[in-house]
Each structure stands twice: as structure tokens, then as C-alpha cells.
């Protein structure tokens, strides 16, 4: 992995830990206002929906979050990250 890919991998680990929290502050600070996340089911999630889902007491509490098949494609000024996430 190059330096950019290593840095992105560190952010992905922070994201994984924030899922376990949940830690809505992480998502507020780390995600761009224009972020769009595509779920494995094909749903498009914007920042507002992501923040709502990670409030304390909302939804289920995750005890484990696993990321696999991560690919980081570095395009210089931007990167594309794809992976599979599992939340039992």
C-alpha cells in the first residue's frame, strides 16, 4: 500500500470503531456534507440519514462490525474505497 492508501485504511478503521460506539460526532466531522454511501442493498445514504442512524438509542447496538474485500483506488486528488461490511 502507498501512503495515501495507508491513511485511508486508518480512516476506515476509525469509521468501523465509530459504528460500534455509536459515535455520531465522528460521522459529523469526518463525512463531507455531500457524502453518498451506497449500502449493500443498493440504498443511497446521505449525511443526514447516516447521522440519524448513529445517535445513541437509535436502532440496534452493534457488538461487531467487520469490513472485508477492501479496495482503495488512489486517483491522486481523490480515492475510491469499496468494501463489504457485516454488522451481525
C-alpha positions in Angstrom: 0.0 0.0 0.0 1.1 3.5 -0.7 1.0 6.4 1.8 -2.5 7.5 0.7 -3.9 4.0 0.9 -2.5 3.6 4.4 -4.0 6.8 5.5 -7.4 5.8 4.1 -7.2 2.4 5.7 -6.7 4.2 9.1 -9.8 6.3 8.5 -11.8 3.2 7.6 -10.7 1.6 10.9 -11.9 4.7 12.7 -15.2 4.5 10.9 -15.6 0.9 11.9 -15.0 1.8 15.6 -17.4 4.7 15.3 -20.1 2.2 14.1 -19.6 0.2 17.3 -19.9 3.3 19.5 -22.1 4.6 18.1 -20.1 7.8 17.7 -22.2 10.4 15.7 -19.6 13.1 16.3 -17.1 11.1 14.2 -19.5 10.9 11.3 -20.4 14.7 11.7 -16.7 15.6 11.5 -15.4 13.0 9.1 -18.0 13.0 6.4 -18.4 15.6 3.7 -21.8 17.3 3.6 -22.2 15.9 0.1 -21.3 12.3 1.0 -23.3 9.5 -0.5 -22.9 5.9 0.8 -24.3 3.0 -1.2 -25.5 0.2 1.1 -25.1 -3.5 0.1 -28.8 -3.5 -0.6 -28.4 -0.5 -3.0 -29.9 2.2 -0.8 -28.3 5.6 -1.1 -27.5 7.2 2.3 -26.8 10.9 2.7 -25.0 12.5 5.7 -28.3 13.4 7.4 -29.5 9.8 7.3 -26.1 8.5 8.5 -26.0 10.9 11.4 -29.6 10.0 12.4 -28.8 6.2 12.4 -25.8 6.7 14.7 -27.5 8.6 17.5 -27.4 6.9 20.9 -30.5 4.9 21.4 -31.4 4.8 17.7 -31.5 1.4 16.0 -29.7 -1.6 17.3 -26.3 -1.6 19.1 -23.7 -3.4 17.1 -21.4 -5.7 19.0 -19.2 -6.5 16.0 -18.5 -4.7 12.7 -16.4 -6.4 10.1 -15.0 -5.0 6.8 -13.7 -7.2 4.1 -12.6 -7.1 0.5 -11.5 -3.5 0.9 -10.1 -1.9 -2.3 -8.7 1.5 -2.3 -8.1 3.1 -5.7 -5.9 6.2 -5.5 -6.7 8.8 -8.2 -4.3 11.5 -6.8 -6.7 14.2 -5.6 -9.4 11.6 -4.8 -9.7 8.0 -4.0 -12.5 5.4 -4.3 -13.0 2.9 -1.5 -15.1 -0.2 -1.9 -15.6 -2.9 0.7 -18.1 -5.3 2.2 -19.4 -4.6 5.7 -21.0 -7.0 8.1 -23.0 -6.0 11.2 -24.3 -9.0 13.0 
